[in-house]
Every structure is written in structure tokens, then in C-alpha cells.
Amino acid sequence: MRPKLVVGNWKLNTRRDEAQALAQALAAGWSGSAQVRLVVCPPAVHIPVVAAALEGSRVALGAQNLAEQPEGAFTGEIAGEMLADYGCGFVIVGHSERRALFGETNAVVASKMLRALDSGLTPIVCIGETLAEREAGQVEAVIGAQLDALVAAATAGLAGIVLAYEPIWAIGTGQTASPAQAQAVHAFIRGRLSAANPAWADVPVLYGGSVKADNAASLFAEQDIDGALVGGASLAADDFLAIGQQALQA
């Protein structure tokens, strides 16, 4: 069995005290397991306080984004090495909001994936289609192109990355892909990776899109779903811990 990963993306939420309290509650409430890992990705400014709150716990720390560059005259950017210095082990790359709102292309996402790996971070690379693309029957074409950009960039291979399939139409909308819909795309992703290199068949593939405690179990029961990238439900400790427990039971 592939281990499961449950990642909380706090997005642009929480003030300092809220971030600290949430991290403390997660640290106290999660006993951990070799088969399920919990990760939280707070806003960058809160990383130090969250790192302190999680110290000694079995909850891992991640970031929501990183620069394409390791250093230099790039005002407002944060390098992967800086994130690693503060205890981050993971970083989200190419979230649909970064693609749609900040113009990150497949090439930019692939570049950031490589930077994360070079920084010693595990990139959680997001891929997914819009509702219009799904309705036009373009799901596999869109996701295939996103995957091909990663494969083309990763001359050393894709070992060490995590993928997160996010149907964009399900993010923050309350809609969730059915387990069967999600499984079909996850199976396509795994098949595409295996065809490129059989060694990549076990790259973890998470599902993201309005994941909650009441739908997580049915998603985790699917053969090719290796965990979740959780948005809104990760802002409440009880809800996020409940999703982690569903992963433990899967």
C-alpha cells in the first residue's frame, strides 16, 4: 500500500494567534502513523510561529508557493531554501489559483517543481481541469499536457514529487467530484506516468476539491487516491483531524 498524505492549504487565512492556536490543536490531536502523514501549509508569514507550534509533533510543515529562483533581485519572492531553513518539508506548486490568478503556465509550474526538489522540499504539484474543459471532453488532454510538461522538465525523473488532482470546478464551490469521477482521473494520471516510466507508477496522487470529513472516506477508498489536498476544512482542527482519521481507516 502507498502511504497516504493529507495536506491542509490554509490559503490567505488566519491571523498570527489563530495560526498558532490551530497548529497547536493539530499537534496535540494527531498521534500519527507510518501510513498517513498530516501536513499544514500556512501563509508564509506565519511559517515561523507554526513551525514552533508543531515542533516535536507528527504534523509536518509546508508552504503554499516558492520562487523559481534561489536568490536575487526578485522583490516579494521566497526561495525554497528559505522555506527549508524554517522547517518546511513540502511546498504546494501550481495550485489552480496560482495558475488562474497569477498566470503560472505549465512551464512555470515545472520550473518551480525543479526548484523545490533542488531546495530539498517535496513539491505537491497541482493539476486539474476547468468545468468548461470537462464539459468539452478535454479532461485527459488538459491533464496530459500538464503532466507532459513535468515529465519533459524532470530529466532526473519524478521520484520525490507528489501530485494533487484538483478539478477546478470543485475548489471552494462545495461541489466534489464523485469518487468514481476522481478515481477515473487518478487512474489516467497513474497510467500516463507509468507509460512514461514504470518507476513512476507509485508517485502519490492526492485529490483536492471541497474535501470534507463526510466525503473523505469514500474518496480514500478508491484504489488510486493517495490522500487529499484540503482547503476550507483544514482551517478547523476537528474537521482536519477527522479527515486524517478517515485516511487512517482507509
Backbone bond lengths (Angstrom), bond angles and torsions (degrees), N, CA, C in turn:
res aa  C-N    CA-C-N  psi(-1)  N-CA   C-N-CA  omega(-1)  CA-C   N-CA-C  phi
1 M - - - 1.463 - - 1.526 111.34 -
2 R 1.335 115.70 136.00 1.460 119.31 174.01 1.523 108.86 -75.75
3 P 1.338 118.18 137.79 1.462 119.91 175.90 1.521 110.83 -61.45
4 K 1.330 116.30 154.50 1.459 120.80 178.32 1.524 110.03 -103.12
5 L 1.324 114.25 151.01 1.455 122.49 -179.09 1.525 107.62 -129.15
6 V 1.319 116.62 128.56 1.467 121.60 177.29 1.523 106.90 -119.74
7 V 1.332 115.94 114.73 1.464 122.35 -171.30 1.518 109.69 -114.61
8 G 1.320 116.67 129.01 1.452 121.75 177.23 1.520 110.90 -100.91
9 N 1.329 116.90 119.51 1.460 123.24 177.68 1.524 107.81 -102.54
10 W 1.333 116.19 104.77 1.461 120.03 -176.13 1.526 112.54 -77.62
11 K 1.320 117.43 -10.22 1.464 122.79 -179.89 1.534 110.50 50.91
12 L 1.324 118.48 -144.18 1.467 121.32 -177.33 1.524 109.13 -93.61
13 N 1.326 114.70 64.96 1.464 121.79 -177.30 1.525 109.43 -137.04
14 T 1.296 115.12 159.66 1.473 128.60 178.25 1.528 111.81 83.24
15 R 1.333 113.89 138.23 1.459 121.55 165.05 1.524 107.48 -92.87
16 R 1.317 117.62 175.00 1.463 121.08 -172.36 1.525 112.10 -56.03
17 D 1.327 116.75 -50.25 1.466 119.59 -177.06 1.520 111.20 -65.84
18 E 1.328 116.62 -36.04 1.468 120.19 178.78 1.524 110.45 -65.92
19 A 1.316 116.38 -43.02 1.467 120.30 179.21 1.520 110.72 -61.81
20 Q 1.324 116.38 -43.36 1.460 120.72 179.70 1.524 111.15 -62.81
21 A 1.336 116.04 -46.22 1.465 120.24 -178.66 1.524 111.37 -64.32
22 L 1.328 117.06 -41.35 1.461 120.83 179.79 1.530 110.35 -64.43
23 A 1.314 116.62 -44.64 1.464 119.68 178.97 1.522 111.46 -63.31
24 Q 1.318 116.88 -40.89 1.469 120.12 178.71 1.526 111.30 -62.90
25 A 1.327 116.78 -40.53 1.465 120.36 179.45 1.521 111.19 -65.40
26 L 1.313 116.88 -39.20 1.466 120.08 178.56 1.523 110.78 -68.36
27 A 1.321 116.41 -42.04 1.466 119.93 179.22 1.519 111.32 -61.07
28 A 1.326 115.78 -39.77 1.467 120.23 -179.36 1.518 112.29 -74.59
29 G 1.326 116.88 -28.53 1.460 120.14 -172.13 1.512 115.51 -95.79
30 W 1.325 118.05 -6.53 1.465 120.14 -175.28 1.517 110.33 -115.17
31 S 1.315 116.35 115.76 1.465 120.58 179.40 1.515 112.05 -88.88
32 G 1.330 116.37 -18.61 1.448 120.22 173.44 1.512 114.65 84.18
33 S 1.310 113.85 170.56 1.459 121.81 -179.10 1.516 107.79 -165.11
34 A 1.319 116.67 150.65 1.462 119.69 176.30 1.522 110.95 -66.48
35 Q 1.324 116.65 -22.76 1.459 120.55 -175.67 1.525 113.48 -93.98
36 V 1.320 118.21 -14.20 1.470 120.73 -179.24 1.520 108.92 -136.73
37 R 1.315 116.16 126.50 1.458 120.81 178.40 1.521 109.39 -116.76
38 L 1.322 116.17 133.80 1.455 123.10 177.75 1.528 108.52 -101.55
39 V 1.339 116.19 134.16 1.463 122.10 -179.50 1.522 108.36 -132.72
40 V 1.337 117.23 139.81 1.459 120.49 174.10 1.519 109.42 -120.89
41 C 1.337 115.83 140.05 1.460 122.59 -179.10 1.525 108.71 -123.54
42 P 1.340 117.64 90.34 1.452 121.57 -179.24 1.529 111.23 -81.20
43 P 1.338 117.72 170.53 1.460 119.52 169.70 1.530 109.67 -55.42
44 A 1.320 116.43 146.90 1.465 120.51 -172.40 1.518 112.81 -56.61
45 V 1.326 116.98 -37.40 1.466 119.61 -177.02 1.523 112.03 -64.84
46 H 1.328 116.94 -22.91 1.469 121.06 -179.21 1.531 113.46 -92.97
47 I 1.315 118.13 -2.18 1.464 119.90 -175.49 1.527 112.32 -55.83
48 P 1.329 120.57 -45.12 1.480 118.15 -179.25 1.523 113.48 -61.29
49 V 1.344 117.91 -43.77 1.461 119.31 -177.38 1.529 110.84 -70.16
50 V 1.330 117.08 -35.22 1.464 120.23 177.45 1.529 109.95 -70.13
51 A 1.326 117.28 -39.80 1.464 120.16 177.51 1.522 110.75 -58.57
52 A 1.329 116.70 -41.76 1.468 120.20 179.31 1.526 111.10 -65.63
53 A 1.323 116.61 -39.58 1.466 120.58 -179.01 1.523 111.91 -68.62
54 L 1.323 116.92 -30.19 1.467 121.11 -177.65 1.527 112.82 -90.05
55 E 1.304 117.70 -8.42 1.463 120.66 -175.23 1.529 111.61 -55.73
56 G 1.316 115.34 129.21 1.457 120.99 -179.69 1.511 114.51 83.33
57 S 1.334 117.45 -4.11 1.464 120.93 -179.99 1.524 110.13 -93.56
58 R 1.325 116.50 -179.98 1.458 121.78 178.28 1.523 111.29 -105.34
59 V 1.329 115.69 20.54 1.462 121.30 174.27 1.526 107.73 -101.84
60 A 1.326 116.85 127.33 1.459 121.44 -177.53 1.525 110.85 -90.93
61 L 1.323 114.93 160.52 1.463 122.00 -176.27 1.520 110.39 -111.66
62 G 1.322 114.74 138.75 1.461 120.58 175.44 1.510 110.76 -137.70
63 A 1.322 115.90 176.82 1.456 123.25 177.83 1.521 109.10 -122.88
64 Q 1.332 115.88 166.90 1.458 120.95 -175.64 1.523 113.74 -94.88
65 N 1.328 117.49 -11.92 1.458 120.05 -174.19 1.523 107.99 -170.85
66 L 1.328 116.77 162.83 1.458 121.28 172.51 1.517 108.85 -150.57
67 A 1.326 116.04 163.46 1.460 121.20 178.51 1.519 110.70 -77.51
68 E 1.318 114.98 158.86 1.467 120.25 172.60 1.524 111.47 -75.02
69 Q 1.338 117.25 -16.60 1.453 122.19 -173.60 1.528 110.50 -110.49
70 P 1.346 117.52 152.23 1.460 120.43 177.76 1.526 113.15 -81.10
71 E 1.336 117.20 -24.26 1.458 121.52 179.63 1.524 108.80 -172.26
72 G 1.327 116.50 174.57 1.456 119.66 174.46 1.514 113.15 124.36
73 A 1.336 115.48 -166.25 1.468 122.69 -175.18 1.525 109.76 -85.76
74 F 1.328 115.43 74.57 1.466 122.11 -178.01 1.521 108.25 -132.24
75 T 1.324 115.70 76.72 1.457 122.24 -172.91 1.531 111.55 -54.91
76 G 1.313 115.12 130.44 1.463 120.92 176.17 1.510 115.05 88.82
77 E 1.332 117.92 -8.23 1.457 120.95 -178.06 1.532 110.87 -88.47
78 I 1.335 115.46 160.51 1.470 121.87 179.11 1.520 108.26 -130.52
79 A 1.325 116.28 123.67 1.457 121.11 -177.54 1.524 111.57 -79.75
80 G 1.318 114.98 152.76 1.459 120.12 177.85 1.515 112.49 -58.11
81 E 1.336 116.63 -37.79 1.460 120.09 179.53 1.525 111.23 -63.46
82 M 1.336 116.78 -35.15 1.462 120.64 176.84 1.523 110.59 -64.25
83 L 1.329 116.33 -41.89 1.461 120.71 178.44 1.530 110.20 -63.51
84 A 1.318 116.22 -42.91 1.462 120.00 179.23 1.525 111.16 -63.39
85 D 1.333 116.41 -35.78 1.467 120.16 178.83 1.530 112.21 -59.20
86 Y 1.337 116.24 -28.86 1.460 120.52 -178.31 1.529 112.79 -99.05
87 G 1.318 116.38 14.47 1.459 119.92 172.29 1.513 116.04 95.52
88 C 1.321 118.04 5.74 1.468 119.01 177.07 1.523 110.29 -71.32
89 G 1.319 115.24 137.30 1.452 120.55 174.47 1.516 112.42 -111.85
90 F 1.335 116.16 -13.80 1.458 122.73 -176.22 1.523 109.49 -132.97
91 V 1.324 115.78 159.48 1.469 120.69 171.54 1.530 108.50 -151.57
92 I 1.323 115.57 134.74 1.466 121.08 175.82 1.526 108.07 -77.20
93 V 1.320 115.91 134.53 1.459 121.57 -178.26 1.526 109.25 -127.92
94 G 1.331 116.90 130.05 1.459 120.42 172.77 1.509 114.99 70.96
95 H 1.332 117.11 30.41 1.468 118.66 174.71 1.520 109.12 -54.81
96 S 1.317 117.18 149.13 1.466 120.64 -176.08 1.525 112.22 -57.10
97 E 1.337 116.62 -30.50 1.461 119.18 177.78 1.522 110.92 -69.88
98 R 1.323 117.77 -34.58 1.459 120.93 174.69 1.526 110.36 -67.17
99 R 1.308 116.32 -39.44 1.465 119.98 179.58 1.531 110.64 -67.38
100 A 1.339 116.45 -47.04 1.460 120.30 -173.49 1.524 113.15 -78.17
101 L 1.334 117.43 -41.95 1.463 121.21 -173.29 1.523 113.54 -91.13
102 F 1.335 116.52 -26.20 1.458 119.65 -175.25 1.525 112.66 -120.06
103 G 1.314 116.37 10.16 1.456 121.19 171.00 1.514 116.40 69.48
104 E 1.332 117.75 25.41 1.459 119.17 179.63 1.529 110.30 -73.68
105 T 1.309 115.75 118.81 1.457 122.32 -179.84 1.520 110.98 -85.84
106 N 1.323 116.23 172.48 1.465 119.75 175.01 1.521 110.90 -57.00
107 A 1.346 117.07 -37.31 1.463 120.55 -179.54 1.526 111.06 -68.14
108 V 1.325 117.40 -40.62 1.462 120.63 178.05 1.522 110.34 -64.28
109 V 1.325 116.37 -43.47 1.459 120.60 179.87 1.529 110.47 -61.29
110 A 1.325 116.55 -43.03 1.463 119.78 178.39 1.527 111.03 -63.13
111 S 1.335 116.84 -39.44 1.459 120.85 178.12 1.526 111.36 -63.55
112 K 1.326 116.96 -42.06 1.460 120.37 178.92 1.523 111.39 -67.54
113 M 1.321 116.53 -34.77 1.469 119.90 176.03 1.535 110.13 -58.82
114 L 1.330 116.16 -46.12 1.464 119.97 179.81 1.522 111.23 -64.36
115 R 1.336 117.42 -39.77 1.461 120.87 178.63 1.523 110.74 -62.58
116 A 1.318 116.16 -40.82 1.462 119.43 178.28 1.524 110.30 -60.46
117 L 1.311 116.25 -47.74 1.461 120.14 -179.84 1.522 110.88 -61.03
118 D 1.335 116.97 -42.73 1.461 120.74 179.38 1.527 111.66 -64.34
119 S 1.349 115.92 -25.84 1.467 121.08 -179.12 1.521 112.51 -86.57
120 G 1.322 117.04 -1.91 1.453 120.44 -177.71 1.511 113.97 83.23
121 L 1.334 116.41 15.12 1.463 121.23 179.00 1.525 110.24 -101.47
122 T 1.313 116.25 153.92 1.460 121.67 172.61 1.526 108.25 -91.56
123 P 1.330 118.00 113.28 1.464 119.04 178.44 1.527 111.41 -78.66
124 I 1.317 115.60 133.42 1.463 122.26 172.59 1.521 105.50 -101.94
125 V 1.321 116.99 96.18 1.461 122.63 -169.56 1.531 109.72 -91.03
126 C 1.323 115.42 121.72 1.460 120.99 -175.03 1.527 111.24 -93.00
127 I 1.320 115.34 137.58 1.460 122.61 176.62 1.525 107.60 -138.05
128 G 1.323 116.97 157.92 1.463 118.65 179.04 1.516 111.81 163.05
129 E 1.319 114.93 168.55 1.461 122.07 -174.91 1.522 111.81 -115.27
130 T 1.324 115.69 157.15 1.461 121.23 173.60 1.526 109.40 -81.28
131 L 1.327 115.50 169.41 1.467 119.77 176.67 1.527 110.49 -63.09
132 A 1.331 116.83 -41.26 1.466 119.76 -179.97 1.521 111.21 -61.98
133 E 1.326 116.38 -39.30 1.463 120.23 178.97 1.517 110.84 -68.00
134 R 1.323 117.38 -38.75 1.464 120.08 177.23 1.521 110.72 -64.38
135 E 1.334 117.15 -46.08 1.465 121.09 -177.60 1.528 111.50 -66.12
136 A 1.335 116.38 -25.53 1.463 120.66 178.40 1.523 112.55 -87.26
137 G 1.349 116.82 3.12 1.455 120.61 179.03 1.518 113.57 72.99
138 Q 1.340 116.63 27.84 1.462 120.89 -174.33 1.529 113.42 -105.52
139 V 1.323 117.40 13.52 1.466 119.78 -174.46 1.519 111.49 -55.89
140 E 1.318 117.97 -52.20 1.454 120.32 -175.82 1.524 111.54 -68.51
141 A 1.325 117.79 -34.33 1.461 120.21 178.43 1.522 110.87 -65.99
142 V 1.328 117.11 -43.91 1.465 121.36 -178.99 1.515 110.68 -66.44
143 I 1.323 116.27 -49.53 1.459 119.72 -177.64 1.528 110.89 -69.61
144 G 1.324 116.49 -35.67 1.461 119.58 176.13 1.522 111.84 -60.07
145 A 1.335 116.85 -41.45 1.466 120.36 178.71 1.529 111.33 -66.22
146 Q 1.329 116.18 -38.43 1.461 119.74 177.67 1.533 110.72 -64.17
147 L 1.318 116.36 -42.80 1.464 120.51 178.10 1.524 111.80 -66.86
148 D 1.328 116.51 -41.30 1.463 120.12 -178.51 1.525 111.32 -60.44
149 A 1.340 116.69 -36.45 1.469 119.99 178.30 1.522 110.71 -64.10
150 L 1.315 117.00 -38.44 1.464 120.59 178.34 1.532 110.80 -67.51
151 V 1.322 115.43 -45.36 1.472 120.38 -178.70 1.527 110.02 -62.33
152 A 1.336 116.36 -42.59 1.459 120.11 -178.12 1.526 111.95 -64.72
153 A 1.337 116.19 -34.60 1.462 120.21 -177.50 1.521 112.59 -79.37
154 A 1.323 116.32 -30.70 1.466 120.68 -170.40 1.524 110.38 -89.81
155 T 1.324 116.04 76.95 1.464 119.33 -178.30 1.529 111.78 -63.70
156 A 1.345 116.10 -25.10 1.466 119.69 177.86 1.525 111.97 -90.11
157 G 1.335 117.58 1.53 1.454 121.00 177.83 1.514 112.95 100.53
158 L 1.306 115.21 172.13 1.462 121.90 -176.53 1.525 113.09 -101.98
159 A 1.306 117.81 7.72 1.459 119.73 175.36 1.528 108.36 -61.12
160 G 1.323 115.57 135.79 1.456 119.45 178.65 1.509 114.50 98.16
161 I 1.339 117.53 -2.94 1.457 118.88 176.38 1.529 109.67 -104.37
162 V 1.331 114.65 165.13 1.462 122.98 171.23 1.518 106.22 -124.59
163 L 1.321 117.50 139.76 1.458 121.88 174.52 1.522 109.26 -105.19
164 A 1.314 116.28 148.24 1.462 121.27 174.37 1.517 108.18 -130.20
165 Y 1.329 115.80 113.63 1.465 120.21 176.07 1.514 108.95 -83.82
166 E 1.328 116.33 117.85 1.456 122.28 178.58 1.522 109.21 -122.56
167 P 1.310 118.72 103.89 1.467 118.06 169.60 1.531 107.44 -65.06
168 I 1.319 116.78 115.18 1.466 120.90 -170.18 1.521 111.32 -59.60
169 W 1.319 116.56 -30.58 1.463 121.32 -179.25 1.525 112.26 -69.95
170 A 1.336 117.47 -9.95 1.469 120.79 -178.69 1.520 113.03 -106.52
171 I 1.333 117.91 0.11 1.459 120.56 -175.08 1.522 109.96 -86.94
172 G 1.324 116.01 114.88 1.456 121.31 177.40 1.510 114.60 70.82
173 T 1.323 117.20 10.95 1.462 120.35 -177.28 1.517 112.73 -101.19
174 G 1.331 116.28 -12.68 1.453 120.08 -172.87 1.515 111.97 86.69
175 Q 1.335 117.34 -14.51 1.460 120.88 175.15 1.524 108.81 -83.70
176 T 1.303 115.42 144.58 1.454 120.40 177.04 1.525 107.94 -132.29
177 A 1.305 116.62 138.09 1.456 118.45 172.02 1.518 108.14 -58.60
178 S 1.318 116.79 140.44 1.455 118.67 176.43 1.519 108.69 -63.45
179 P 1.335 117.66 156.32 1.466 118.60 176.70 1.527 112.63 -52.35
180 A 1.335 116.53 -38.02 1.467 119.25 -179.72 1.528 111.19 -68.09
181 Q 1.347 117.09 -41.17 1.466 120.08 177.43 1.525 110.87 -62.52
182 A 1.332 115.67 -45.87 1.457 119.98 -179.33 1.520 110.87 -63.71
183 Q 1.327 117.09 -44.85 1.455 121.17 -179.44 1.524 111.15 -61.04
184 A 1.324 117.59 -39.96 1.464 120.42 -179.17 1.526 111.07 -60.57
185 V 1.333 116.63 -42.30 1.460 119.22 179.93 1.524 110.72 -72.51
186 H 1.326 117.40 -40.15 1.463 120.01 177.46 1.526 110.79 -60.92
187 A 1.321 117.06 -40.15 1.465 120.17 178.15 1.527 110.61 -64.60
188 F 1.335 116.57 -38.97 1.463 120.26 176.65 1.528 110.23 -62.34
189 I 1.324 116.85 -45.86 1.467 121.09 179.74 1.526 110.71 -58.99
190 R 1.323 116.14 -47.70 1.467 119.74 -177.96 1.527 110.50 -65.01
191 G 1.314 116.11 -38.15 1.460 119.34 178.05 1.525 112.15 -66.11
192 R 1.329 116.06 -38.88 1.465 120.55 179.42 1.529 109.96 -65.48
193 L 1.321 116.76 -42.97 1.456 120.57 178.49 1.524 111.28 -64.95
194 S 1.326 116.26 -43.08 1.469 120.52 -179.20 1.518 111.41 -63.24
195 A 1.333 115.93 -36.61 1.460 119.54 179.17 1.525 110.75 -67.30
196 A 1.339 116.57 -34.32 1.466 120.42 178.74 1.525 110.99 -72.19
197 N 1.350 115.30 -39.15 1.463 120.41 179.20 1.526 107.82 -164.67
198 P 1.321 117.94 117.12 1.471 119.65 -178.17 1.531 113.43 -55.20
199 A 1.327 117.30 -25.65 1.468 120.46 -179.65 1.521 112.06 -68.27
200 W 1.344 117.11 -15.80 1.461 120.48 -178.29 1.524 112.98 -92.69
201 A 1.307 117.13 5.82 1.469 120.29 -177.32 1.524 112.47 -63.16
202 D 1.328 116.70 -25.07 1.463 120.51 -176.68 1.523 113.31 -101.40
203 V 1.341 118.15 13.34 1.460 119.65 172.73 1.531 108.13 -59.22
204 P 1.346 118.98 125.93 1.467 119.75 -178.88 1.531 110.97 -63.47
205 V 1.327 115.36 138.30 1.472 120.85 177.51 1.523 107.99 -126.41
206 L 1.324 115.95 113.08 1.459 122.40 179.97 1.522 110.16 -91.58
207 Y 1.327 115.29 160.79 1.471 120.58 172.07 1.523 108.95 -108.41
208 G 1.325 116.83 136.80 1.460 121.15 176.01 1.512 110.75 -132.95
209 G 1.307 117.10 136.67 1.467 120.61 178.65 1.506 111.23 146.04
210 S 1.353 116.05 88.36 1.469 121.74 178.62 1.529 112.28 56.96
211 V 1.337 116.35 41.33 1.464 120.59 175.58 1.523 108.56 -75.30
212 K 1.329 115.60 131.12 1.463 122.18 179.56 1.529 108.90 -136.01
213 A 1.321 115.65 170.26 1.460 119.55 -179.27 1.524 111.91 -61.28
214 D 1.341 116.89 -29.94 1.462 118.35 -175.93 1.526 113.86 -86.42
215 N 1.331 118.72 -5.67 1.470 118.47 174.84 1.526 112.61 -122.30
216 A 1.332 116.82 -5.54 1.461 119.91 -175.48 1.522 112.54 -64.00
217 A 1.321 117.39 -41.71 1.464 120.08 -175.05 1.524 111.66 -60.34
218 S 1.335 116.71 -41.86 1.463 119.37 -178.65 1.524 111.46 -68.86
219 L 1.328 117.09 -31.63 1.462 120.20 176.19 1.524 110.61 -71.60
220 F 1.329 116.60 -45.40 1.459 120.54 -177.82 1.528 112.55 -66.51
221 A 1.306 117.15 -20.12 1.465 120.05 179.80 1.524 112.35 -73.04
222 E 1.322 117.31 -16.29 1.466 120.65 -178.70 1.521 110.53 -74.34
223 Q 1.307 115.41 145.34 1.466 122.35 -170.72 1.519 113.93 -59.47
224 D 1.326 117.96 -37.87 1.459 120.29 -171.25 1.519 113.94 -106.62
225 I 1.330 118.36 10.36 1.461 121.90 178.38 1.525 108.60 -99.25
226 D 1.325 115.41 117.46 1.465 120.92 -170.75 1.520 113.39 -105.35
227 G 1.309 116.87 19.68 1.459 119.62 179.86 1.506 110.57 140.25
228 A 1.336 116.52 -159.56 1.461 120.00 -172.95 1.510 111.76 -146.63
229 L 1.327 114.61 147.15 1.458 123.08 166.53 1.523 105.36 -105.14
230 V 1.319 116.02 112.44 1.470 122.59 -167.97 1.522 109.36 -108.58
231 G 1.331 116.53 131.72 1.448 121.20 177.42 1.512 112.14 -97.07
232 G 1.323 116.55 -100.65 1.458 121.81 -173.28 1.515 114.75 -54.21
233 A 1.326 117.28 -39.49 1.464 120.09 -177.68 1.522 112.76 -68.81
234 S 1.336 117.81 -13.38 1.468 119.47 179.03 1.519 111.87 -81.33
235 L 1.344 117.69 -6.51 1.462 121.28 -179.19 1.523 112.59 -87.41
236 A 1.312 116.87 -4.85 1.467 121.92 175.43 1.525 107.35 -118.99
237 A 1.310 116.61 119.17 1.466 120.17 -173.76 1.524 112.21 -56.20
238 D 1.334 117.57 -45.66 1.463 119.94 -177.89 1.515 111.67 -61.65
239 D 1.324 116.81 -40.76 1.465 120.58 -179.42 1.523 111.05 -67.00
240 F 1.322 116.25 -44.75 1.468 119.72 -178.02 1.529 110.87 -67.30
241 L 1.317 116.34 -41.15 1.463 119.68 177.57 1.529 110.88 -64.33
242 A 1.327 117.24 -36.07 1.463 120.45 178.07 1.519 111.18 -63.75
243 I 1.339 116.82 -37.64 1.466 120.40 176.57 1.526 109.64 -65.23
244 G 1.329 116.31 -41.61 1.461 119.49 175.68 1.513 112.44 -59.53
245 Q 1.331 116.32 -40.52 1.465 120.37 178.26 1.525 111.14 -64.88
246 Q 1.328 117.35 -36.84 1.473 120.07 176.66 1.526 110.19 -62.38
247 A 1.328 116.58 -38.24 1.461 119.60 177.42 1.526 111.41 -65.34
248 L 1.340 116.56 -38.03 1.465 120.63 178.05 1.533 111.42 -61.36
249 Q 1.312 115.73 -34.91 1.461 121.19 -175.26 1.519 113.15 -86.94
250 A 1.326 116.96 -9.11 1.469 120.01 -175.19 1.537 111.03 -71.83
